[in-house]
Amino acid sequence: MVLKREELKTQEYKYGFTTEIENFKAPKGLSEKTIRFISKIKKEPKWMLDW
């Protein structure tokens, strides 16, 4: 049985467990803003940004 992508999104998982995964999207390109965003998500210490 082949399911379409939309059907997979709405179908319940039949084995009884799920995992919520946190998802973030960083701005495109590599800039200071992007590096600060990633550092904040990873909870890195301030000295790493200063370095």
N, C-alpha and C positions, 0 to 999 in steps of 0.2 A: 504494500500500500504506500503510495507516494503522496505526501502532504505538501500543500503550498505553504510558502513562508508565512502568510497571514494566518493560516490555520494553526501553524506551530505556535504562534504567539498567544493565541487564545485557548489552546488546549491545556487542560490541567495535567500536571505531572503524575503519572499513575503509580509511582513507587513510594509516594508519601512523604518525601522531604524536599526542601528547597533551600537555596542559599542566596541571600541577598548580597549582591556585590556592588560596592560603591563605585560610581563611575564619574570621572571628571573629564572635561575637554579643555585643553590648554589652547591659547591663541596660536595661530599658525606662525611659523618662523621662530628664530631664536633671538630673543631680545631680553633686555633687563627685566621687563614686565613678565615675560614668560618664566624666566629663571626664578624671580621672586614668587610667582604663583606656585610653581612646583615645590620650591623650598617650604612654602607655607603648608602645603598639603602634606609634605613629608615630616613636618614639625622639626625642621633642622634648626640648630642653634644659630644665633645672629652672627657669630664669628665666621661661620662658613660663607655667608654672603659678603662679609667684609673682606674675606680673603680673596 
